[in-house]
Amino acid sequence: LKQLGGKAMDALQRIHVSIPSSWARVGCDAIMAMPHVHPKVAFAGSLYLDCVQGEDGSCGVYLQDPRTPAGMAEVPDTLRQRLGWGQLHRLQVAPGTLVLYPAWLQHGALMPR
């Protein structure tokens, strides 16, 4: 935060963040959380306390553009990929990783067997 300096630092000091409620899900062994969103929530996240990488590197979270029609838009594939329309993105994680994302973004977690 010190690197921001000036007006940016002043703006950050005026921001108030509260977490009035939350919930957690503990995953053991092999888990694949099906794609989902969290209604009436601003942010969602995944905290990986322990994560054993599978041979396919499947330990992580995937995020997907929830706009199904965007993936079918008539645009060149290179543009579609650059814009991320309808794309699935996998994030590989290490133990201690916290991933935060907008709760409306379709997401799920992958852990190897």
N, C-alpha and C positions, 0 to 999 in steps of 0.2 A: 504494500500500500504506500510505503514511503516514496517509491519510485514514481507514483502518479503525480504528486505535487499539486500545488495551486488550486484551481477551481475544481478539478476532478476530485481531489482529496476533500475539499469542502462539501461537495455533493455527496460523497460517500458517508461522511459523518452525519448527514441529515437523514439518511435512509434508516428506517426502522424495520427490522425483520422479526417476525414472530412465528412460532410453530405451535398453534393452539392444540393440535392433535396429530398423532402419527400412529403408524402400525408397522410391524415388522414380520417378515416370514423367514424362518430359518430353514435352509436347505441342506440336506445331507445326501451323500452318495451321488447318484445320478438324478439330475433334475432338468427338465426343460419347461420353463414357464411359457405357455402358449402366448402368442401376440395379444396384447391387451393395452388399454389406456386406463387412466384414473380420472373419472368425471369430477368436476367441481374442485379440482386441485390444480395448483399452479405448477409445482415441480414434483418429480419423482426421482428416485435414485436407487442405486445398488451399491452396497458395501460388501466387498469380498474380503472376509477375514482370513480365509484359507482357500486356495485355489490350485488344484493339481491339474496341470495341462494334460490333455489327452493327446494322442498321437496326431490327431487332426487339428490341434490347437483350439479345441472347441470351448475352452473355459472363458467365458466372457458374457457380454451383453450384445444383443442385436437391436438396432433401431431401424424403423422403416417409415417412410413417408406414408401417412394414412390416407392420402388422396388417391384412391384407386384409379379414378379416371385420368389423373395426371400421368400415370405410367403408360396409358394408352394413347396419349396425345400424339398427333402426327407431326413429329419433329425429328430431326436427325438424331441417331443414337448418341453421338458424341455430345450434343447439346443436352439431351435427356440425362446423361450420366453426369455432366458438369453441374446441372441444376439439381440433381438428386431426385428427380421426379419418379416416385414409385419405387425407388431403390432401397435395397436392404443393405445396411452397413453393420459390419461386425467389429466389435472392439474387443481385442484381447486384453486380459487384465492380469495383474500380479497381486499377490496377497497384500492387503492394506489399501487397495484401490477403491476410491469412492467415485462413482460416475453419477452425475446429476444431469437431468434432461427435462424438457417440458413434458408434463404429464399427459398431454394430448398426443404425443408422439407414440406410435405403436412400438412396443418394446417387449423383450422377453430375455430370459437368462438361459445360458447353456453351461452345463458342467459335464465333464466326461464321467463315464462309469468307472 
